[in-house]
Amino acid sequence: ARAEAAPLFLYGSDLVVDPVELVPERGTRFHVRTWKRGYSSVYLPMPGSQFVRDAALALGLCEAAKERGLVDFGSAQLRPALARARVPGRCHLVETDPPVLLDGAHNPGAMAAVFATLREFFPSRRPVVLFGLLADKDVDSTLAAMAGARRFYVTRVESARTMGSAELAAAVRARRDVPVESGDDALALLDRARASLEPGEILLVTGSFYLVGQFLRDRYPEAT
């Protein structure tokens, strides 16, 4: 930044988010203060605390661009834009009755973040998981991050590198003492998993962006 004479602004000092109010099963409402001004009661319709940080950083980038005369915006533009914000396939609630959440988490860290979001934003719901994974992923550590899953529906993903559904189901059974059902038809398995949901459960589709992308394309195109 110094070499390019570019301004440097830091999250946590130049960009401060406080307070943050969780809107259960929906998103967050928060106040963000930049080095120029504050924006109160901003609503972000994505469950997941990490998105608040991302929204604040995006706002800071807009502020910096505005200072250089590259853009012009105000609260009237900011609020409705953030209220419509989506990251398809990331903590993406595509149905509410019954609740179906899509997230392409495919490594232990991302999976731990998804399950933290479930505990934080859906505390009264137990997750049922529709799971597909590429064969080169760390299945053991990824499954270890999925504590609390009530049962698994396991399928293939649309990639030559997919782990077979039978192989993945065996891996889940070896590591988790919960019911496991497998099948190669992902859409049919989605229907079975969705129909199986009991009151107080949420269906999480996860393990691969290939799998999430297939469902966004073939079952939930209006959500993209």
Secondary structure, 3 states (H helix, E strand, C coil): CCCCCCCCCCECCCEEEEEEEEECCCEEEEEEECCCCEEEEEEECCCCHHHHHHHHHHHHHHHHHHHCCCCCCCHHHHHHHHHCCCCCCCCEEEEECCEEEEECCCCHHHHHHHHHHHHHHCCCCEEEEEECCECCCCHHHHHHCCCCCCCEEECCCCCCCECCHHHHHHHHHHHCCCCEEECCCHHHHHHHHHHHCCCCEEEEEECCHHHHHHHHHHCCHHHC
